[in-house]
Amino acid sequence: MARTNRKVPPPDTIWEIPDNLWPIVANLLARHYPPARTGRPRVDLRPILNGIIYRLRSSVQWNKLPSQFGSDSTVHRWFQRFNADGLFEELWAILVEGCDELGGVSWEWQAADTVLNKARFGGTSSDPTPRIEPKTARNAASSSTSTVARSGPSSRRRTLTTAR
């Protein structure tokens, strides 16, 4: 059975977490990162997540994030923490599911984008490739070669090769 085209207009591109999804996201964050009783008060995570979404959508550098999302280093640190804890995949699944319910995900067409750059400072040095089997070809340098020098102001070196 073929799918029918939906008549509902697609939602605007998500640049920040919608209000109807925030309680679900806030509960997930509270489960993984309960508030500490002592120490410095935690930064509000909603602008942090909005900054991460903005960064992923626009490909702007971390240090060029608008100030409305807070400190760029704080946003980056929380992004790394979400990735290391495996929470980012859960957050992304919630956002995709919420967008899918609104008809904003087209599963027939997907794209991936990447940028390849030269490794800074030369990257890591790789080990030499090991040989699979020993060399069996004769080396050209192993043939009998003699060098004869001529005297004089315009002397050149000639290489005489004798056939074996």
Biotite code that builds the C-alpha atoms (Angstrom):
import biotite.structure as struc

atoms = struc.array([
    struc.Atom([0.000, 0.000, 0.000], chain_id="A", res_id=1, res_name="MET", atom_name="CA", element="C"),
    struc.Atom([1.479, 3.316, -1.079], chain_id="A", res_id=2, res_name="ALA", atom_name="CA", element="C"),
    struc.Atom([1.868, 6.175, 1.295], chain_id="A", res_id=3, res_name="ARG", atom_name="CA", element="C"),
    struc.Atom([-0.243, 9.234, 0.767], chain_id="A", res_id=4, res_name="THR", atom_name="CA", element="C"),
    struc.Atom([1.324, 12.639, 0.838], chain_id="A", res_id=5, res_name="ASN", atom_name="CA", element="C"),
    struc.Atom([0.615, 14.553, 4.009], chain_id="A", res_id=6, res_name="ARG", atom_name="CA", element="C"),
    struc.Atom([-1.194, 17.830, 3.705], chain_id="A", res_id=7, res_name="LYS", atom_name="CA", element="C"),
    struc.Atom([0.261, 19.138, 6.960], chain_id="A", res_id=8, res_name="VAL", atom_name="CA", element="C"),
    struc.Atom([2.989, 21.721, 6.307], chain_id="A", res_id=9, res_name="PRO", atom_name="CA", element="C"),
    struc.Atom([6.351, 20.665, 7.716], chain_id="A", res_id=10, res_name="PRO", atom_name="CA", element="C"),
    struc.Atom([7.462, 22.450, 10.880], chain_id="A", res_id=11, res_name="PRO", atom_name="CA", element="C"),
    struc.Atom([10.169, 25.035, 10.847], chain_id="A", res_id=12, res_name="ASP", atom_name="CA", element="C"),
    struc.Atom([13.720, 23.813, 11.182], chain_id="A", res_id=13, res_name="THR", atom_name="CA", element="C"),
    struc.Atom([14.545, 23.060, 14.801], chain_id="A", res_id=14, res_name="ILE", atom_name="CA", element="C"),
    struc.Atom([17.138, 25.558, 16.028], chain_id="A", res_id=15, res_name="TRP", atom_name="CA", element="C"),
    struc.Atom([16.254, 25.100, 19.683], chain_id="A", res_id=16, res_name="GLU", atom_name="CA", element="C"),
    struc.Atom([14.375, 22.611, 21.819], chain_id="A", res_id=17, res_name="ILE", atom_name="CA", element="C"),
    struc.Atom([10.596, 23.116, 21.475], chain_id="A", res_id=18, res_name="PRO", atom_name="CA", element="C"),
    struc.Atom([8.630, 23.887, 24.632], chain_id="A", res_id=19, res_name="ASP", atom_name="CA", element="C"),
    struc.Atom([6.565, 20.699, 24.353], chain_id="A", res_id=20, res_name="ASN", atom_name="CA", element="C"),
    struc.Atom([9.728, 18.524, 24.302], chain_id="A", res_id=21, res_name="LEU", atom_name="CA", element="C"),
    struc.Atom([11.593, 20.329, 27.075], chain_id="A", res_id=22, res_name="TRP", atom_name="CA", element="C"),
    struc.Atom([9.894, 18.505, 30.022], chain_id="A", res_id=23, res_name="PRO", atom_name="CA", element="C"),
    struc.Atom([10.910, 15.134, 28.521], chain_id="A", res_id=24, res_name="ILE", atom_name="CA", element="C"),
    struc.Atom([14.478, 16.318, 27.953], chain_id="A", res_id=25, res_name="VAL", atom_name="CA", element="C"),
    struc.Atom([14.634, 17.933, 31.415], chain_id="A", res_id=26, res_name="ALA", atom_name="CA", element="C"),
    struc.Atom([13.575, 14.656, 33.070], chain_id="A", res_id=27, res_name="ASN", atom_name="CA", element="C"),
    struc.Atom([16.242, 12.745, 31.147], chain_id="A", res_id=28, res_name="LEU", atom_name="CA", element="C"),
    struc.Atom([18.895, 15.278, 32.169], chain_id="A", res_id=29, res_name="LEU", atom_name="CA", element="C"),
    struc.Atom([17.768, 15.210, 35.808], chain_id="A", res_id=30, res_name="ALA", atom_name="CA", element="C"),
    struc.Atom([18.071, 11.402, 35.856], chain_id="A", res_id=31, res_name="ARG", atom_name="CA", element="C"),
    struc.Atom([21.603, 11.451, 34.464], chain_id="A", res_id=32, res_name="HIS", atom_name="CA", element="C"),
    struc.Atom([22.838, 14.611, 36.195], chain_id="A", res_id=33, res_name="TYR", atom_name="CA", element="C"),
    struc.Atom([21.055, 15.154, 39.513], chain_id="A", res_id=34, res_name="PRO", atom_name="CA", element="C"),
    struc.Atom([21.722, 18.538, 41.110], chain_id="A", res_id=35, res_name="PRO", atom_name="CA", element="C"),
    struc.Atom([24.658, 18.583, 43.499], chain_id="A", res_id=36, res_name="ALA", atom_name="CA", element="C"),
    struc.Atom([24.016, 19.580, 47.120], chain_id="A", res_id=37, res_name="ARG", atom_name="CA", element="C"),
    struc.Atom([27.236, 21.511, 47.448], chain_id="A", res_id=38, res_name="THR", atom_name="CA", element="C"),
    struc.Atom([29.514, 23.453, 45.197], chain_id="A", res_id=39, res_name="GLY", atom_name="CA", element="C"),
    struc.Atom([28.901, 25.869, 42.435], chain_id="A", res_id=40, res_name="ARG", atom_name="CA", element="C"),
    struc.Atom([25.350, 26.045, 41.017], chain_id="A", res_id=41, res_name="PRO", atom_name="CA", element="C"),
    struc.Atom([24.981, 24.337, 37.639], chain_id="A", res_id=42, res_name="ARG", atom_name="CA", element="C"),
    struc.Atom([24.356, 26.346, 34.524], chain_id="A", res_id=43, res_name="VAL", atom_name="CA", element="C"),
    struc.Atom([20.873, 26.107, 32.973], chain_id="A", res_id=44, res_name="ASP", atom_name="CA", element="C"),
    struc.Atom([21.069, 23.236, 30.480], chain_id="A", res_id=45, res_name="LEU", atom_name="CA", element="C"),
    struc.Atom([18.354, 24.453, 28.113], chain_id="A", res_id=46, res_name="ARG", atom_name="CA", element="C"),
    struc.Atom([20.474, 27.212, 26.536], chain_id="A", res_id=47, res_name="PRO", atom_name="CA", element="C"),
    struc.Atom([23.389, 24.757, 26.510], chain_id="A", res_id=48, res_name="ILE", atom_name="CA", element="C"),
    struc.Atom([21.366, 22.238, 24.474], chain_id="A", res_id=49, res_name="LEU", atom_name="CA", element="C"),
    struc.Atom([20.091, 25.020, 22.231], chain_id="A", res_id=50, res_name="ASN", atom_name="CA", element="C"),
    struc.Atom([23.717, 26.039, 21.635], chain_id="A", res_id=51, res_name="GLY", atom_name="CA", element="C"),
    struc.Atom([24.665, 22.451, 20.766], chain_id="A", res_id=52, res_name="ILE", atom_name="CA", element="C"),
    struc.Atom([21.765, 22.222, 18.288], chain_id="A", res_id=53, res_name="ILE", atom_name="CA", element="C"),
    struc.Atom([22.748, 25.596, 16.826], chain_id="A", res_id=54, res_name="TYR", atom_name="CA", element="C"),
    struc.Atom([26.352, 24.431, 16.466], chain_id="A", res_id=55, res_name="ARG", atom_name="CA", element="C"),
    struc.Atom([25.344, 21.169, 14.769], chain_id="A", res_id=56, res_name="LEU", atom_name="CA", element="C"),
    struc.Atom([22.882, 22.882, 12.409], chain_id="A", res_id=57, res_name="ARG", atom_name="CA", element="C"),
    struc.Atom([25.094, 25.801, 11.388], chain_id="A", res_id=58, res_name="SER", atom_name="CA", element="C"),
    struc.Atom([28.597, 24.204, 11.585], chain_id="A", res_id=59, res_name="SER", atom_name="CA", element="C"),
    struc.Atom([29.858, 27.356, 13.258], chain_id="A", res_id=60, res_name="VAL", atom_name="CA", element="C"),
    struc.Atom([33.061, 27.028, 15.276], chain_id="A", res_id=61, res_name="GLN", atom_name="CA", element="C"),
    struc.Atom([32.602, 26.517, 19.002], chain_id="A", res_id=62, res_name="TRP", atom_name="CA", element="C"),
    struc.Atom([34.270, 29.832, 19.812], chain_id="A", res_id=63, res_name="ASN", atom_name="CA", element="C"),
    struc.Atom([31.901, 31.647, 17.425], chain_id="A", res_id=64, res_name="LYS", atom_name="CA", element="C"),
    struc.Atom([28.662, 30.594, 19.157], chain_id="A", res_id=65, res_name="LEU", atom_name="CA", element="C"),
    struc.Atom([26.337, 33.522, 19.906], chain_id="A", res_id=66, res_name="PRO", atom_name="CA", element="C"),
    struc.Atom([26.467, 34.676, 23.518], chain_id="A", res_id=67, res_name="SER", atom_name="CA", element="C"),
    struc.Atom([22.773, 33.817, 24.069], chain_id="A", res_id=68, res_name="GLN", atom_name="CA", element="C"),
    struc.Atom([23.847, 30.178, 24.599], chain_id="A", res_id=69, res_name="PHE", atom_name="CA", element="C"),
    struc.Atom([26.348, 30.994, 27.311], chain_id="A", res_id=70, res_name="GLY", atom_name="CA", element="C"),
    struc.Atom([30.090, 30.466, 27.369], chain_id="A", res_id=71, res_name="SER", atom_name="CA", element="C"),
    struc.Atom([31.373, 28.613, 24.303], chain_id="A", res_id=72, res_name="ASP", atom_name="CA", element="C"),
    struc.Atom([33.690, 26.496, 26.435], chain_id="A", res_id=73, res_name="SER", atom_name="CA", element="C"),
    struc.Atom([30.791, 25.509, 28.720], chain_id="A", res_id=74, res_name="THR", atom_name="CA", element="C"),
    struc.Atom([28.642, 24.493, 25.744], chain_id="A", res_id=75, res_name="VAL", atom_name="CA", element="C"),
    struc.Atom([31.521, 22.458, 24.297], chain_id="A", res_id=76, res_name="HIS", atom_name="CA", element="C"),
    struc.Atom([32.315, 20.839, 27.643], chain_id="A", res_id=77, res_name="ARG", atom_name="CA", element="C"),
    struc.Atom([28.692, 19.728, 28.104], chain_id="A", res_id=78, res_name="TRP", atom_name="CA", element="C"),
    struc.Atom([28.599, 18.422, 24.520], chain_id="A", res_id=79, res_name="PHE", atom_name="CA", element="C"),
    struc.Atom([31.681, 16.309, 25.226], chain_id="A", res_id=80, res_name="GLN", atom_name="CA", element="C"),
    struc.Atom([30.165, 15.135, 28.505], chain_id="A", res_id=81, res_name="ARG", atom_name="CA", element="C"),
    struc.Atom([26.880, 14.146, 26.811], chain_id="A", res_id=82, res_name="PHE", atom_name="CA", element="C"),
    struc.Atom([28.844, 12.176, 24.198], chain_id="A", res_id=83, res_name="ASN", atom_name="CA", element="C"),
    struc.Atom([31.100, 10.448, 26.719], chain_id="A", res_id=84, res_name="ALA", atom_name="CA", element="C"),
    struc.Atom([28.124, 9.425, 28.879], chain_id="A", res_id=85, res_name="ASP", atom_name="CA", element="C"),
    struc.Atom([26.100, 8.179, 25.887], chain_id="A", res_id=86, res_name="GLY", atom_name="CA", element="C"),
    struc.Atom([23.353, 10.674, 26.657], chain_id="A", res_id=87, res_name="LEU", atom_name="CA", element="C"),
    struc.Atom([23.615, 12.594, 23.407], chain_id="A", res_id=88, res_name="PHE", atom_name="CA", element="C"),
    struc.Atom([22.218, 9.667, 21.402], chain_id="A", res_id=89, res_name="GLU", atom_name="CA", element="C"),
    struc.Atom([19.185, 9.514, 23.717], chain_id="A", res_id=90, res_name="GLU", atom_name="CA", element="C"),
    struc.Atom([18.661, 13.277, 23.444], chain_id="A", res_id=91, res_name="LEU", atom_name="CA", element="C"),
    struc.Atom([18.943, 13.138, 19.663], chain_id="A", res_id=92, res_name="TRP", atom_name="CA", element="C"),
    struc.Atom([16.444, 10.244, 19.502], chain_id="A", res_id=93, res_name="ALA", atom_name="CA", element="C"),
    struc.Atom([13.942, 12.282, 21.538], chain_id="A", res_id=94, res_name="ILE", atom_name="CA", element="C"),
    struc.Atom([14.345, 15.263, 19.189], chain_id="A", res_id=95, res_name="LEU", atom_name="CA", element="C"),
    struc.Atom([13.994, 13.123, 16.051], chain_id="A", res_id=96, res_name="VAL", atom_name="CA", element="C"),
    struc.Atom([10.942, 11.351, 17.451], chain_id="A", res_id=97, res_name="GLU", atom_name="CA", element="C"),
    struc.Atom([9.327, 14.666, 18.369], chain_id="A", res_id=98, res_name="GLY", atom_name="CA", element="C"),
    struc.Atom([10.062, 16.078, 14.942], chain_id="A", res_id=99, res_name="CYS", atom_name="CA", element="C"),
    struc.Atom([8.799, 12.888, 13.262], chain_id="A", res_id=100, res_name="ASP", atom_name="CA", element="C"),
    struc.Atom([5.455, 13.162, 15.059], chain_id="A", res_id=101, res_name="GLU", atom_name="CA", element="C"),
    struc.Atom([5.105, 16.659, 13.618], chain_id="A", res_id=102, res_name="LEU", atom_name="CA", element="C"),
    struc.Atom([5.854, 15.337, 10.105], chain_id="A", res_id=103, res_name="GLY", atom_name="CA", element="C"),
    struc.Atom([9.229, 17.037, 9.851], chain_id="A", res_id=104, res_name="GLY", atom_name="CA", element="C"),
    struc.Atom([11.408, 13.982, 9.149], chain_id="A", res_id=105, res_name="VAL", atom_name="CA", element="C"),
    struc.Atom([11.660, 12.664, 5.607], chain_id="A", res_id=106, res_name="SER", atom_name="CA", element="C"),
    struc.Atom([12.888, 9.086, 5.956], chain_id="A", res_id=107, res_name="TRP", atom_name="CA", element="C"),
    struc.Atom([13.103, 8.607, 2.170], chain_id="A", res_id=108, res_name="GLU", atom_name="CA", element="C"),
    struc.Atom([15.990, 11.052, 1.858], chain_id="A", res_id=109, res_name="TRP", atom_name="CA", element="C"),
    struc.Atom([18.965, 11.473, 4.147], chain_id="A", res_id=110, res_name="GLN", atom_name="CA", element="C"),
    struc.Atom([22.294, 13.233, 3.713], chain_id="A", res_id=111, res_name="ALA", atom_name="CA", element="C"),
    struc.Atom([25.641, 13.203, 5.424], chain_id="A", res_id=112, res_name="ALA", atom_name="CA", element="C"),
    struc.Atom([28.122, 16.042, 5.377], chain_id="A", res_id=113, res_name="ASP", atom_name="CA", element="C"),
    struc.Atom([31.808, 15.921, 6.201], chain_id="A", res_id=114, res_name="THR", atom_name="CA", element="C"),
    struc.Atom([34.952, 17.978, 5.951], chain_id="A", res_id=115, res_name="VAL", atom_name="CA", element="C"),
    struc.Atom([38.398, 16.460, 5.511], chain_id="A", res_id=116, res_name="LEU", atom_name="CA", element="C"),
    struc.Atom([41.362, 18.529, 6.606], chain_id="A", res_id=117, res_name="ASN", atom_name="CA", element="C"),
    struc.Atom([45.067, 17.971, 6.830], chain_id="A", res_id=118, res_name="LYS", atom_name="CA", element="C"),
    struc.Atom([46.138, 16.645, 10.223], chain_id="A", res_id=119, res_name="ALA", atom_name="CA", element="C"),
    struc.Atom([47.572, 19.394, 12.393], chain_id="A", res_id=120, res_name="ARG", atom_name="CA", element="C"),
    struc.Atom([51.196, 19.004, 13.335], chain_id="A", res_id=121, res_name="PHE", atom_name="CA", element="C"),
    struc.Atom([51.528, 16.028, 10.981], chain_id="A", res_id=122, res_name="GLY", atom_name="CA", element="C"),
    struc.Atom([49.190, 13.717, 12.889], chain_id="A", res_id=123, res_name="GLY", atom_name="CA", element="C"),
    struc.Atom([50.537, 10.505, 14.317], chain_id="A", res_id=124, res_name="THR", atom_name="CA", element="C"),
    struc.Atom([53.380, 8.705, 12.623], chain_id="A", res_id=125, res_name="SER", atom_name="CA", element="C"),
    struc.Atom([52.438, 5.374, 11.169], chain_id="A", res_id=126, res_name="SER", atom_name="CA", element="C"),
    struc.Atom([54.515, 2.227, 11.339], chain_id="A", res_id=127, res_name="ASP", atom_name="CA", element="C"),
    struc.Atom([56.181, 1.020, 8.143], chain_id="A", res_id=128, res_name="PRO", atom_name="CA", element="C"),
    struc.Atom([54.104, -1.437, 6.158], chain_id="A", res_id=129, res_name="THR", atom_name="CA", element="C"),
    struc.Atom([55.406, -4.981, 6.757], chain_id="A", res_id=130, res_name="PRO", atom_name="CA", element="C"),
    struc.Atom([56.353, -7.028, 3.722], chain_id="A", res_id=131, res_name="ARG", atom_name="CA", element="C"),
    struc.Atom([54.154, -9.975, 2.874], chain_id="A", res_id=132, res_name="ILE", atom_name="CA", element="C"),
    struc.Atom([56.961, -12.038, 1.361], chain_id="A", res_id=133, res_name="GLU", atom_name="CA", element="C"),
    struc.Atom([60.678, -11.507, 0.839], chain_id="A", res_id=134, res_name="PRO", atom_name="CA", element="C"),
    struc.Atom([61.923, -9.576, -2.179], chain_id="A", res_id=135, res_name="LYS", atom_name="CA", element="C"),
    struc.Atom([62.880, -11.881, -5.049], chain_id="A", res_id=136, res_name="THR", atom_name="CA", element="C"),
    struc.Atom([63.725, -9.342, -7.766], chain_id="A", res_id=137, res_name="ALA", atom_name="CA", element="C"),
    struc.Atom([67.330, -8.478, -8.477], chain_id="A", res_id=138, res_name="ARG", atom_name="CA", element="C"),
    struc.Atom([68.344, -5.075, -7.331], chain_id="A", res_id=139, res_name="ASN", atom_name="CA", element="C"),
    struc.Atom([69.701, -2.862, -10.136], chain_id="A", res_id=140, res_name="ALA", atom_name="CA", element="C"),
    struc.Atom([72.475, -1.677, -7.833], chain_id="A", res_id=141, res_name="ALA", atom_name="CA", element="C"),
    struc.Atom([73.753, -5.216, -7.372], chain_id="A", res_id=142, res_name="SER", atom_name="CA", element="C"),
    struc.Atom([74.898, -5.548, -10.997], chain_id="A", res_id=143, res_name="SER", atom_name="CA", element="C"),
    struc.Atom([78.594, -5.046, -11.677], chain_id="A", res_id=144, res_name="SER", atom_name="CA", element="C"),
    struc.Atom([79.106, -1.355, -12.110], chain_id="A", res_id=145, res_name="THR", atom_name="CA", element="C"),
    struc.Atom([82.350, 0.512, -12.268], chain_id="A", res_id=146, res_name="SER", atom_name="CA", element="C"),
    struc.Atom([82.911, 4.229, -12.325], chain_id="A", res_id=147, res_name="THR", atom_name="CA", element="C"),
    struc.Atom([85.688, 5.746, -14.401], chain_id="A", res_id=148, res_name="VAL", atom_name="CA", element="C"),
    struc.Atom([86.769, 9.363, -13.988], chain_id="A", res_id=149, res_name="ALA", atom_name="CA", element="C"),
    struc.Atom([88.457, 11.323, -16.751], chain_id="A", res_id=150, res_name="ARG", atom_name="CA", element="C"),
    struc.Atom([90.945, 13.985, -15.983], chain_id="A", res_id=151, res_name="SER", atom_name="CA", element="C"),
    struc.Atom([90.672, 17.509, -17.236], chain_id="A", res_id=152, res_name="GLY", atom_name="CA", element="C"),
    struc.Atom([88.730, 20.681, -16.491], chain_id="A", res_id=153, res_name="PRO", atom_name="CA", element="C"),
    struc.Atom([85.457, 19.370, -17.926], chain_id="A", res_id=154, res_name="SER", atom_name="CA", element="C"),
    struc.Atom([85.651, 15.945, -16.410], chain_id="A", res_id=155, res_name="SER", atom_name="CA", element="C"),
    struc.Atom([82.481, 13.868, -16.201], chain_id="A", res_id=156, res_name="ARG", atom_name="CA", element="C"),
    struc.Atom([81.868, 10.595, -14.573], chain_id="A", res_id=157, res_name="ARG", atom_name="CA", element="C"),
    struc.Atom([80.798, 7.752, -16.775], chain_id="A", res_id=158, res_name="ARG", atom_name="CA", element="C"),
    struc.Atom([79.260, 4.552, -15.659], chain_id="A", res_id=159, res_name="THR", atom_name="CA", element="C"),
    struc.Atom([80.254, 1.420, -17.514], chain_id="A", res_id=160, res_name="LEU", atom_name="CA", element="C"),
    struc.Atom([78.105, -1.579, -17.003], chain_id="A", res_id=161, res_name="THR", atom_name="CA", element="C"),
    struc.Atom([79.277, -5.007, -17.990], chain_id="A", res_id=162, res_name="THR", atom_name="CA", element="C"),
    struc.Atom([76.770, -7.651, -18.930], chain_id="A", res_id=163, res_name="ALA", atom_name="CA", element="C"),
    struc.Atom([76.855, -10.908, -17.065], chain_id="A", res_id=164, res_name="ARG", atom_name="CA", element="C"),
])
